[in-house]
Amino acid sequence: MDGPVFDDPGPPIPTPVSRIRRALTVVILLTLVASMVVLAFVSGRGVITAPPPAQSPAAAATLSADAARIAIVDAAGSLSTMDALGGSLVRYGKTGTRFSFPTWSPDGTRIAAVAERPDGTAIDVFTVPAVGAPPGDPTIAYDSGDRPPFYVYWSPDGRGLSFLTTESDGLALRLGPADASAPATIVRTGAPMYWTWADPTRLLVHSGGEGLAGFFGEVRPDGVATEPTAILAGSFRVPAVSSDGRFRAFVTPGEATPGRIVLETRDRATSHALDVFGPAAVAFGQGSDELAFVAAAEPGSERALPVGPLRLMDAATGEVRTLLEGRVIAFFWAPDGKTIAALSAPEPGDDNVAGVGRATLVASGSVKAAAKGVKLRLSFVNVETGTIRSHWTFAISDVFIEQVLPYFDQYALSHHVWSPDGATIALPVVADGSERVMVVRADGSGARRVADGLEGFWSP
């Protein structure tokens, strides 16, 4: 992700987002945005590699048998957790704190969130209490008045937090223990900045620009690069690592096209490549050797953000197949690697789900509606067969449109839209004039409001 002001923005940065919203609206309208600032978010695009560690007996004791919860931030910045029905409500933090983008630890026993207070911005880490018990005070893993954090991503072993901070001269990727037992240290600086954890001992980082101006490769937590040979950096999107750590994927400059997706073994002994016409977003599913990606498939359809059909590339053979045609803007793998939820520009005749407000897209590139939001189609696709399990149309809320969708591949690594059983996703939508978090069933059997809120992320 990149820095706070575009030169390259990134995740949830408190900066002007009108350009992002306008660009996404234009994408939906199929008009090309000629000038668009690149978000400077420090996102780690890629694929989370190692499966979450098993819970310790002590950690498991703090959770109920039905541990699945949703962390929700409302319009006032209050943080709470609840079950899929909106019950078992637990409120976190004190008044005077505004939270954003809560992220669960890999074992689901803690929540880290960016916390804005009058005297500075911090990363608060809460332990999820036992059922019926109130939460305790948070551990403050990082706090600064002049180098604020804006995006947090747990290490795969749950011991550390990697996060981005806004610096006077750009961005810094920092790493510190979640228990605040030692100060956070700088791993790397540069803008934009993206990374993914390959395992607890190494990160795959893309920072500092494209081509010779950028860096792409593996680094240790102390920031030392371990890549044996230089790799030319392509357009800024998150790299991907398969869940078993054998494969990785990234984008480099193309020869006859703007970009090229490279899928290779970690030792670079075997590789496959595919030319694409513009930015590409890539991600592996859990337990899968197929790389999902979105990019323009033909010349003349290039965008400032990845838009195009959702396709899959086989890591063993390099064969490519199309999973979903159309103008896909974002996608999220289910935890079992069998289904992908995709958001795309609406098709002619699409209607919103009953009870969800309607957004009217205007050819000028602005959005006008009684309720805020941008209308998108949500499709659940079976990865093996390519059949669409169900599809819906929603007016997606502004925060999700402006701050998550441009960097969806980074957020997919750190924030879970899918429930742990792979049955539903949580999605913030505009309904009846207000922004609400809804739980949508992948099998098409229903969608229901959980709570009013701007953000909602499932526990793992």
DOTOR-59791 format. One record per residue (C-alpha): residue in three letters; x, y, z; residue number from 1. Coordinates in Angstrom, 1 decimal. Each point is the difference from the previous one (the first is absolute). Layout:
NODE; code; X; Y; Z; pos
NODE; ala; X; Y; Z; NUM
...
// end
This chain:
NODE; code; X; Y; Z; pos
NODE; met; 0.0; 0.0; 0.0; 1
NODE; asp; 1.1; 3.4; -0.4; 2
NODE; gly; 0.1; 3.2; 1.7; 3
NODE; pro; -2.5; 2.3; 1.2; 4
NODE; val; -0.2; 2.4; -2.9; 5
NODE; phe; 0.2; -1.4; -3.3; 6
NODE; asp; 3.1; -0.5; -1.4; 7
NODE; asp; -1.1; -3.3; 0.8; 8
NODE; pro; -2.6; -0.5; 2.7; 9
NODE; gly; -1.0; -3.1; 1.7; 10
NODE; pro; -2.2; -1.6; 2.5; 11
NODE; pro; -2.0; 1.9; 2.5; 12
NODE; ile; 1.7; 3.3; -0.2; 13
NODE; pro; -1.8; 3.0; 1.3; 14
NODE; thr; 0.5; 2.0; -3.2; 15
NODE; pro; -2.2; 1.3; -2.7; 16
NODE; val; -1.8; -2.9; -1.6; 17
NODE; ser; -2.1; 1.8; -2.6; 18
NODE; arg; 2.4; -0.9; -2.7; 19
NODE; ile; -0.2; -3.7; 0.8; 20
NODE; arg; -3.7; 0.1; 0.2; 21
NODE; arg; -0.2; 1.8; -3.3; 22
NODE; ala; 2.4; -2.4; -1.7; 23
NODE; leu; -1.9; -3.0; 1.2; 24
NODE; thr; -3.3; 1.5; -1.1; 25
NODE; val; 1.5; 0.7; -3.4; 26
NODE; val; 1.2; -3.6; -0.2; 27
NODE; ile; -3.5; -1.1; 0.7; 28
NODE; leu; -1.2; 2.4; -2.7; 29
NODE; leu; 2.7; -1.4; -2.4; 30
NODE; thr; 1.6; 3.4; -0.5; 31
NODE; leu; 3.7; 0.2; 0.1; 32
NODE; val; 1.5; 2.2; 2.7; 33
NODE; ala; 2.9; 1.8; -1.6; 34
NODE; ser; 1.6; 1.4; 3.1; 35
NODE; met; -0.3; -1.9; 3.2; 36
NODE; val; 2.3; 0.1; 3.0; 37
NODE; val; 1.3; -3.3; 1.2; 38
NODE; leu; -0.9; -0.7; 3.5; 39
NODE; ala; 3.0; -0.3; 2.3; 40
NODE; phe; -1.1; -2.7; 2.3; 41
NODE; val; 2.4; -2.5; 1.4; 42
NODE; ser; -1.9; -2.9; -0.8; 43
NODE; gly; 1.5; -3.5; -0.2; 44
NODE; arg; -1.6; -1.4; -2.9; 45
NODE; gly; 0.4; -3.4; -0.4; 46
NODE; val; -1.1; -3.1; 1.5; 47
NODE; ile; 0.2; -0.8; 3.6; 48
NODE; thr; 2.0; -3.1; 0.1; 49
NODE; ala; 0.1; -2.0; 3.1; 50
NODE; pro; -3.3; -1.3; 1.4; 51
NODE; pro; -1.0; 1.6; 3.4; 52
NODE; pro; 1.8; -1.6; 3.0; 53
NODE; ala; -2.0; -2.2; 2.3; 54
NODE; gln; -1.5; 1.7; 3.1; 55
NODE; ser; 1.6; -0.6; 3.3; 56
NODE; pro; -2.3; -1.5; 2.7; 57
NODE; ala; 0.2; 3.3; 1.9; 58
NODE; ala; -1.0; 2.0; -3.1; 59
NODE; ala; -2.8; -2.4; -0.9; 60
NODE; ala; -1.4; 0.2; 3.5; 61
NODE; thr; -0.9; 3.7; -0.5; 62
NODE; leu; -2.3; -0.8; -2.9; 63
NODE; ser; -3.3; -1.7; -0.2; 64
NODE; ala; -0.6; -3.1; -2.0; 65
NODE; asp; -1.6; 2.1; -2.7; 66
NODE; ala; 3.0; 2.4; -0.4; 67
NODE; ala; -0.8; 1.6; -3.3; 68
NODE; arg; -0.4; 3.8; 0.6; 69
NODE; ile; -0.1; 3.1; -2.1; 70
NODE; ala; 2.0; 3.1; 1.0; 71
NODE; ile; -2.0; 3.1; -1.0; 72
NODE; val; 0.8; 3.7; 0.0; 73
NODE; asp; -2.9; 2.4; -0.1; 74
NODE; ala; -0.3; 3.5; -1.3; 75
NODE; ala; 1.2; 1.5; 3.3; 76
NODE; gly; 3.1; -2.1; -0.1; 77
NODE; ser; -1.1; -2.4; 2.8; 78
NODE; leu; 1.3; -3.6; -0.1; 79
NODE; ser; -2.1; -3.0; 1.0; 80
NODE; thr; -0.2; -3.7; -0.7; 81
NODE; met; -3.1; -2.1; -0.5; 82
NODE; asp; -1.2; -3.3; -1.5; 83
NODE; ala; -1.7; -0.3; -3.4; 84
NODE; leu; -3.4; 0.9; 1.5; 85
NODE; gly; 1.3; 3.1; 1.7; 86
NODE; gly; -0.1; -1.7; 3.4; 87
NODE; ser; 2.7; -0.5; 2.6; 88
NODE; leu; 1.0; 3.6; -0.3; 89
NODE; val; 3.3; 1.1; 1.5; 90
NODE; arg; 1.1; 3.7; -0.1; 91
NODE; tyr; 3.7; 0.9; 0.0; 92
NODE; gly; 2.0; 3.1; 1.0; 93
NODE; lys; -0.9; 3.2; 1.7; 94
NODE; thr; -1.7; 3.2; -1.2; 95
NODE; gly; 2.2; 2.4; -1.8; 96
NODE; thr; 1.6; -2.7; -2.1; 97
NODE; arg; -1.0; -0.5; -3.7; 98
NODE; phe; 0.9; -3.5; -1.3; 99
NODE; ser; 0.4; -1.1; -3.6; 100
NODE; phe; 0.7; -3.3; -1.9; 101
NODE; pro; 0.1; -2.5; 2.9; 102
NODE; thr; 2.0; -3.2; -0.9; 103
NODE; trp; -0.2; -3.3; 1.8; 104
NODE; ser; 3.1; -2.0; 1.1; 105
NODE; pro; 0.5; -3.3; -1.8; 106
NODE; asp; -1.5; -2.0; 2.9; 107
NODE; gly; -2.9; 2.4; 0.5; 108
NODE; thr; 0.8; 0.8; 3.6; 109
NODE; arg; 1.1; 3.7; -0.5; 110
NODE; ile; -1.0; 3.0; -2.1; 111
NODE; ala; 2.3; 2.7; -1.1; 112
NODE; ala; -1.4; 3.3; -1.2; 113
NODE; val; 1.3; 3.5; -0.9; 114
NODE; ala; -1.1; 2.3; 2.8; 115
NODE; glu; -0.2; 3.8; -0.5; 116
NODE; arg; 0.1; 2.1; 3.1; 117
NODE; pro; 0.4; 3.7; 0.5; 118
NODE; asp; 3.6; -0.4; 1.0; 119
NODE; gly; 1.0; -2.3; -2.9; 120
NODE; thr; -0.7; -3.3; -1.8; 121
NODE; ala; 0.8; -3.4; 1.4; 122
NODE; ile; -0.5; -3.7; -0.6; 123
NODE; asp; -2.1; -1.5; 2.7; 124
NODE; val; 0.0; -3.8; 0.6; 125
NODE; phe; -3.0; -1.4; 1.9; 126
NODE; thr; -0.3; -3.5; 1.3; 127
NODE; val; -3.4; -1.5; -0.8; 128
NODE; pro; -1.7; -0.7; 3.4; 129
NODE; ala; -1.7; -3.1; 1.1; 130
NODE; val; -3.8; -0.1; -0.7; 131
NODE; gly; -1.8; 2.4; 2.3; 132
NODE; ala; 3.1; 1.7; 1.2; 133
NODE; pro; 1.0; 3.6; -0.8; 134
NODE; pro; 3.1; 0.7; -2.0; 135
NODE; gly; 3.1; 1.3; 1.8; 136
NODE; asp; 2.1; 3.0; -0.9; 137
NODE; pro; 2.0; -0.3; -3.3; 138
NODE; thr; 3.7; -0.6; -0.4; 139
NODE; ile; 1.3; 3.0; -1.9; 140
NODE; ala; 2.4; -1.6; -2.5; 141
NODE; tyr; 1.0; 3.3; -1.6; 142
NODE; asp; -0.8; 3.7; 0.6; 143
NODE; ser; 1.1; 3.1; -1.7; 144
NODE; gly; -1.1; 3.6; -0.4; 145
NODE; asp; 2.0; 0.8; -3.1; 146
NODE; arg; 0.5; -3.5; -1.7; 147
NODE; pro; -3.6; -1.4; 0.1; 148
NODE; pro; -0.8; -3.6; -1.0; 149
NODE; phe; -2.7; -0.6; -2.5; 150
NODE; tyr; 0.0; -3.7; -1.0; 151
NODE; val; 0.7; -3.1; 2.1; 152
NODE; tyr; 0.8; -3.6; -1.1; 153
NODE; trp; 0.7; -2.8; 2.5; 154
NODE; ser; 3.0; -2.3; -0.4; 155
NODE; pro; -1.0; -3.6; -0.8; 156
NODE; asp; 1.0; -1.2; 3.5; 157
NODE; gly; -2.0; 2.7; 1.7; 158
NODE; arg; 3.0; 1.3; 1.9; 159
NODE; gly; 0.6; 3.1; -2.0; 160
NODE; leu; -1.7; 2.9; -1.7; 161
NODE; ser; 1.2; 1.4; -3.3; 162
NODE; phe; -1.4; 3.4; -0.8; 163
NODE; leu; 0.4; 3.2; -2.0; 164
NODE; thr; 0.7; 3.4; 1.4; 165
NODE; thr; 0.0; 3.4; -1.6; 166
NODE; glu; 3.4; 1.6; 0.1; 167
NODE; ser; 1.2; 3.6; -0.9; 168
NODE; asp; 1.6; -1.4; -3.1; 169
NODE; gly; -2.3; -2.8; -1.0; 170
NODE; leu; -1.0; -3.3; 1.6; 171
NODE; ala; 1.6; -2.5; 2.4; 172
NODE; leu; -0.8; -3.7; 0.3; 173
NODE; arg; 0.5; -0.8; 3.7; 174
NODE; leu; -0.1; -3.2; 2.0; 175
NODE; gly; -0.5; -0.4; 3.7; 176
NODE; pro; -1.2; -2.6; 2.6; 177
NODE; ala; -3.7; 0.0; 0.5; 178
NODE; asp; 0.5; -0.1; 3.8; 179
NODE; ala; 2.1; 3.2; -0.1; 180
NODE; ser; 2.9; -1.7; 1.6; 181
NODE; ala; 2.4; 1.9; -2.2; 182
NODE; pro; -0.2; 3.1; -2.2; 183
NODE; ala; -1.0; -0.4; -3.7; 184
NODE; thr; 2.8; 0.2; -2.4; 185
NODE; ile; 0.1; 1.2; -3.7; 186
NODE; val; 0.3; -2.8; -2.5; 187
NODE; arg; 0.0; 2.1; -3.1; 188
NODE; thr; -0.8; 3.5; -1.2; 189
NODE; gly; -1.4; 1.2; -3.3; 190
NODE; ala; -3.2; 0.9; -1.8; 191
NODE; pro; -2.0; -1.7; -1.1; 192
NODE; met; 0.4; -3.0; 2.2; 193
NODE; tyr; -1.6; -3.5; -0.2; 194
NODE; trp; 0.8; -3.3; 1.6; 195
NODE; thr; -1.2; -3.5; 0.9; 196
NODE; trp; 1.3; -2.4; 2.7; 197
NODE; ala; 1.5; -3.1; -1.6; 198
NODE; asp; 0.5; -1.5; 3.4; 199
NODE; pro; 0.9; 1.4; 3.5; 200
NODE; thr; 3.6; 0.4; -1.1; 201
NODE; arg; -0.3; 1.8; -3.3; 202
NODE; leu; -2.1; 2.6; -1.8; 203
NODE; leu; -0.4; 0.6; -3.7; 204
NODE; val; 0.2; 3.7; -0.5; 205
NODE; his; -0.6; 2.4; -2.9; 206
NODE; ser; 1.0; 3.5; 0.7; 207
NODE; gly; 1.2; 3.3; -1.5; 208
NODE; gly; -1.5; 0.1; -3.5; 209
NODE; glu; 0.2; -2.0; -3.2; 210
NODE; gly; 2.9; -1.2; -2.1; 211
NODE; leu; 3.5; 0.9; 1.2; 212
NODE; ala; -1.5; 2.5; 2.5; 213
NODE; gly; -1.6; -2.7; 2.0; 214
NODE; phe; 0.9; -3.0; 2.1; 215
NODE; phe; -1.7; -3.4; -0.1; 216
NODE; gly; 1.2; -3.1; 1.9; 217
NODE; glu; 0.1; -1.9; 3.2; 218
NODE; val; 1.3; 1.7; 3.2; 219
NODE; arg; 0.5; -1.2; 3.5; 220
NODE; pro; -1.9; 1.6; 2.9; 221
NODE; asp; 3.1; 2.1; 0.6; 222
NODE; gly; -0.3; 1.5; -3.5; 223
NODE; val; 3.0; -1.9; -1.5; 224
NODE; ala; -0.8; -1.0; -3.6; 225
NODE; thr; 0.6; -3.7; -0.8; 226
NODE; glu; -0.9; 0.0; -3.7; 227
NODE; pro; 2.9; -1.6; -1.9; 228
NODE; thr; -0.5; 2.0; -3.1; 229
NODE; ala; -1.8; 3.3; -0.8; 230
NODE; ile; -3.6; -0.2; -1.2; 231
NODE; leu; -1.3; 2.9; -2.1; 232
NODE; ala; -3.1; 1.4; 1.8; 233
NODE; gly; -3.2; 0.5; -2.0; 234
NODE; ser; -3.2; 1.9; 0.7; 235
NODE; phe; -0.7; 0.3; 3.7; 236
NODE; arg; -2.2; -2.8; 1.2; 237
NODE; val; 0.6; -2.5; 2.8; 238
NODE; pro; 2.1; -3.1; -0.8; 239
NODE; ala; -1.5; -3.4; 0.8; 240
NODE; val; 1.3; -3.2; 1.7; 241
NODE; ser; -1.7; -3.3; 0.0; 242
NODE; ser; -1.1; -1.4; 3.4; 243
NODE; asp; 2.6; -2.7; -0.1; 244
NODE; gly; 2.8; 2.5; -0.9; 245
NODE; arg; 1.0; -1.8; -3.2; 246
NODE; phe; -1.2; 2.6; -2.5; 247
NODE; arg; -0.1; 3.8; -0.2; 248
NODE; ala; -1.4; 2.4; -2.6; 249
NODE; phe; 0.6; 3.7; -0.8; 250
NODE; val; -0.2; 2.5; -2.8; 251
NODE; thr; 2.9; 1.2; -2.0; 252
NODE; pro; 0.2; 2.3; -3.0; 253
NODE; gly; -1.1; -1.7; -3.3; 254
NODE; glu; 1.9; 0.1; -3.2; 255
NODE; ala; -2.9; 0.7; -2.4; 256
NODE; thr; -2.6; 0.7; 2.7; 257
NODE; pro; -0.1; 2.3; 3.1; 258
NODE; gly; 0.4; -2.9; 2.4; 259
NODE; arg; 0.8; -3.7; 0.3; 260
NODE; ile; -1.2; -2.4; 2.7; 261
NODE; val; 2.8; -2.4; 1.1; 262
NODE; leu; -0.8; -3.2; 2.0; 263
NODE; glu; 3.1; -1.8; 1.1; 264
NODE; thr; 1.4; -2.4; 2.6; 265
NODE; arg; 1.7; 1.6; 2.9; 266
NODE; asp; 3.4; -1.1; -1.3; 267
NODE; arg; -0.9; 1.5; -3.4; 268
NODE; ala; 0.8; -3.3; -1.7; 269
NODE; thr; -3.4; -0.2; -1.7; 270
NODE; ser; -2.1; 2.9; -1.1; 271
NODE; his; -3.0; 0.9; -2.2; 272
NODE; ala; -0.9; 3.5; -1.3; 273
NODE; leu; -3.1; 1.7; -1.5; 274
NODE; asp; 0.0; 3.4; -1.6; 275
NODE; val; -2.8; 2.3; 1.2; 276
NODE; phe; -1.2; 3.5; -1.1; 277
NODE; gly; 0.3; 2.1; 3.2; 278
NODE; pro; 0.1; -0.6; 3.7; 279
NODE; ala; -0.6; -3.5; 1.3; 280
NODE; ala; -1.2; -1.2; 3.4; 281
NODE; val; 1.1; -3.6; 1.0; 282
NODE; ala; -0.7; -2.4; 2.8; 283
NODE; phe; 0.2; -3.7; 0.8; 284
NODE; gly; -2.8; -1.8; 1.9; 285
NODE; gln; 0.6; -2.0; 3.2; 286
NODE; gly; 1.3; -3.4; -1.0; 287
NODE; ser; -0.1; 0.9; -3.7; 288
NODE; asp; 2.7; 0.1; -2.7; 289
NODE; glu; -2.2; 2.0; -2.2; 290
NODE; leu; 0.7; 3.7; -0.2; 291
NODE; ala; -3.1; 2.2; -0.3; 292
NODE; phe; 0.5; 3.4; -1.7; 293
NODE; val; -1.8; 2.9; -1.5; 294
NODE; ala; 1.5; 2.1; -2.8; 295
NODE; ala; -1.0; 1.5; -3.3; 296
NODE; ala; 0.0; -2.9; -2.6; 297
NODE; glu; 0.4; 2.0; -3.2; 298
NODE; pro; 1.5; 3.4; -1.1; 299
NODE; gly; -2.2; 3.0; 0.2; 300
NODE; ser; -1.6; -1.0; 3.3; 301
NODE; glu; 2.8; 1.1; 2.3; 302
NODE; arg; -1.1; 1.7; 3.3; 303
NODE; ala; 1.8; 1.7; 2.9; 304
NODE; leu; -1.1; -2.9; 2.2; 305
NODE; pro; -0.3; -3.7; -0.8; 306
NODE; val; -3.2; -0.6; -1.9; 307
NODE; gly; -0.9; -2.9; -2.2; 308
NODE; pro; -1.0; -3.7; 0.0; 309
NODE; leu; 0.8; -2.1; 3.0; 310
NODE; arg; 2.4; -2.7; -1.2; 311
NODE; leu; 2.1; -2.9; 1.5; 312
NODE; met; 3.5; -1.1; -0.9; 313
NODE; asp; 1.2; -3.5; 0.9; 314
NODE; ala; 3.3; 0.1; 1.8; 315
NODE; ala; 1.1; -3.4; -1.4; 316
NODE; thr; -0.9; 0.5; -3.6; 317
NODE; gly; -0.5; 3.7; -0.5; 318
NODE; glu; -3.4; -0.6; -1.6; 319
NODE; val; -2.4; 2.8; 0.3; 320
NODE; arg; -3.8; -0.3; 0.2; 321
NODE; thr; -2.7; 2.7; 0.5; 322
NODE; leu; -2.1; -0.3; 3.1; 323
NODE; leu; -2.2; 3.0; -0.4; 324
NODE; glu; -0.5; 2.3; -3.0; 325
NODE; gly; -0.7; 3.7; 0.2; 326
NODE; arg; 1.5; 2.9; 1.9; 327
NODE; val; 1.1; -1.5; 3.3; 328
NODE; ile; 1.3; 2.6; 2.4; 329
NODE; ala; 0.9; -2.1; 3.0; 330
NODE; phe; 0.0; -3.6; 1.2; 331
NODE; phe; 0.3; -2.0; 3.2; 332
NODE; trp; 0.9; -3.7; 0.5; 333
NODE; ala; -2.1; -2.0; 2.4; 334
NODE; pro; 1.9; -1.6; 2.9; 335
NODE; asp; -0.3; -3.4; -1.5; 336
NODE; gly; 1.3; 1.1; -3.5; 337
NODE; lys; -3.1; -1.3; -1.7; 338
NODE; thr; -2.0; 3.2; -0.6; 339
NODE; ile; 0.9; 3.5; -1.0; 340
NODE; ala; -2.1; 3.0; 0.7; 341
NODE; ala; 0.3; 2.6; -2.8; 342
NODE; leu; -1.1; 3.6; -0.2; 343
NODE; ser; -0.6; 1.4; -3.5; 344
NODE; ala; -1.7; 2.8; -1.9; 345
NODE; pro; -3.7; -0.8; -0.1; 346
NODE; glu; -1.5; -1.6; -3.1; 347
NODE; pro; -3.0; 1.5; -1.9; 348
NODE; gly; -3.2; -0.8; 1.9; 349
NODE; asp; 1.7; -0.5; 3.4; 350
NODE; asp; -2.1; 1.0; 2.9; 351
NODE; asn; 0.9; 0.5; 3.7; 352
NODE; val; -1.0; -2.5; 2.6; 353
NODE; ala; -3.2; 0.8; 1.7; 354
NODE; gly; 0.5; 2.7; 2.6; 355
NODE; val; 3.3; 1.2; -1.3; 356
NODE; gly; 0.2; 3.6; -1.2; 357
NODE; arg; 0.5; 0.7; -3.7; 358
NODE; ala; 2.9; 2.1; -1.3; 359
NODE; thr; -0.4; 1.8; -3.3; 360
NODE; leu; 3.2; 0.2; -2.0; 361
NODE; val; 0.2; 3.1; -2.2; 362
NODE; ala; 2.0; 0.1; -3.2; 363
NODE; ser; 1.9; 3.1; 1.3; 364
NODE; gly; 1.8; -2.3; 2.4; 365
NODE; ser; -1.8; 1.2; 3.1; 366
NODE; val; -2.3; -2.1; 2.2; 367
NODE; lys; -3.4; 1.4; 1.0; 368
NODE; ala; -2.5; -1.8; 2.2; 369
NODE; ala; -2.1; 0.4; 3.0; 370
NODE; ala; 2.4; -2.3; 1.8; 371
NODE; lys; 3.7; -0.1; -0.6; 372
NODE; gly; 1.7; -3.0; -1.6; 373
NODE; val; 0.9; -1.5; -3.3; 374
NODE; lys; -2.0; -2.8; -1.5; 375
NODE; leu; 2.1; -3.2; -0.7; 376
NODE; arg; -0.8; -3.6; -0.8; 377
NODE; leu; 1.2; -2.6; 2.5; 378
NODE; ser; 0.5; -3.5; -1.5; 379
NODE; phe; 1.0; -3.2; 1.8; 380
NODE; val; 1.8; -2.3; -2.4; 381
NODE; asn; 0.9; -3.6; 0.4; 382
NODE; val; 3.8; -0.2; -0.8; 383
NODE; glu; 0.0; -3.6; -1.3; 384
NODE; thr; -3.0; 0.3; -2.4; 385
NODE; gly; -0.2; 3.7; -0.6; 386
NODE; thr; -3.8; -0.1; 0.7; 387
NODE; ile; -1.5; 3.0; 1.8; 388
NODE; arg; -1.4; -1.2; 3.3; 389
NODE; ser; -2.0; 3.3; 0.4; 390
NODE; his; 0.2; 3.7; -0.8; 391
NODE; trp; -1.4; 3.1; 1.6; 392
NODE; thr; 0.1; 3.7; -0.6; 393
NODE; phe; 0.7; 2.5; 2.8; 394
NODE; ala; 0.7; 3.7; 0.5; 395
NODE; ile; 3.5; -0.4; 1.6; 396
NODE; ser; 0.9; 2.5; 2.7; 397
NODE; asp; 2.3; 2.9; -0.5; 398
NODE; val; 2.8; -1.2; 2.3; 399
NODE; phe; 0.2; -3.3; -1.7; 400
NODE; ile; 0.0; 1.5; -3.4; 401
NODE; glu; 2.5; 2.7; 0.8; 402
NODE; gln; 2.4; -1.7; 2.3; 403
NODE; val; -0.2; -3.8; -0.4; 404
NODE; leu; -0.8; -0.7; -3.7; 405
NODE; pro; 3.0; 1.9; -1.4; 406
NODE; tyr; 2.2; -2.2; 2.1; 407
NODE; phe; -2.2; -3.1; 0.4; 408
NODE; asp; 2.8; -2.4; -0.6; 409
NODE; gln; 2.0; 1.5; 3.0; 410
NODE; tyr; -3.0; 0.0; 2.3; 411
NODE; ala; -0.9; -3.6; -1.0; 412
NODE; leu; 3.3; -1.0; 1.8; 413
NODE; ser; -0.8; 1.8; 3.3; 414
NODE; his; -3.7; 0.4; 0.2; 415
NODE; his; -2.6; -2.8; -0.4; 416
NODE; val; -3.2; 0.7; -1.9; 417
NODE; trp; -0.8; -3.8; 0.0; 418
NODE; ser; -1.3; -1.8; 3.0; 419
NODE; pro; 2.3; -2.8; 1.2; 420
NODE; asp; -2.4; -2.7; -1.2; 421
NODE; gly; -0.1; 1.5; -3.6; 422
NODE; ala; -3.8; 0.4; 0.1; 423
NODE; thr; -0.3; 3.7; 0.0; 424
NODE; ile; 1.8; 3.3; -0.5; 425
NODE; ala; -0.4; 3.3; 1.9; 426
NODE; leu; -0.6; 3.0; -2.2; 427
NODE; pro; -0.7; 3.6; 0.9; 428
NODE; val; -2.8; 1.3; -2.1; 429
NODE; val; -2.4; 2.9; -0.2; 430
NODE; ala; -3.5; -1.0; 1.1; 431
NODE; asp; -3.0; 2.2; 0.8; 432
NODE; gly; 2.2; 3.1; -0.1; 433
NODE; ser; 2.7; -1.3; 2.4; 434
NODE; glu; 3.2; -2.0; -0.1; 435
NODE; arg; -0.4; -3.5; 1.4; 436
NODE; val; 2.0; -3.2; 0.2; 437
NODE; met; -1.8; -2.8; -1.6; 438
NODE; val; 0.7; -3.8; 0.0; 439
NODE; val; -0.6; -1.5; -3.4; 440
NODE; arg; -0.3; -3.7; -0.5; 441
NODE; ala; 2.1; -1.5; -2.9; 442
NODE; asp; -2.7; -2.6; -0.8; 443
NODE; gly; -2.5; 2.8; -0.8; 444
NODE; ser; -2.3; -0.9; 2.9; 445
NODE; gly; -0.1; 3.5; 1.5; 446
NODE; ala; 1.7; 3.2; 1.2; 447
NODE; arg; -0.6; 1.7; 3.3; 448
NODE; arg; 1.0; 3.1; 1.9; 449
NODE; val; 2.4; -0.6; 2.9; 450
NODE; ala; 0.4; 3.6; 1.2; 451
NODE; asp; 0.4; 3.6; -1.1; 452
NODE; gly; 3.6; 0.5; -0.9; 453
NODE; leu; 2.7; 1.1; -2.5; 454
NODE; glu; 2.3; -3.0; 0.3; 455
NODE; gly; -0.6; -3.7; 0.9; 456
NODE; phe; 2.6; -2.8; 0.0; 457
NODE; trp; -0.4; -3.6; 1.1; 458
NODE; ser; 2.2; -1.8; 2.5; 459
NODE; pro; 2.1; -2.8; -1.6; 460
// end
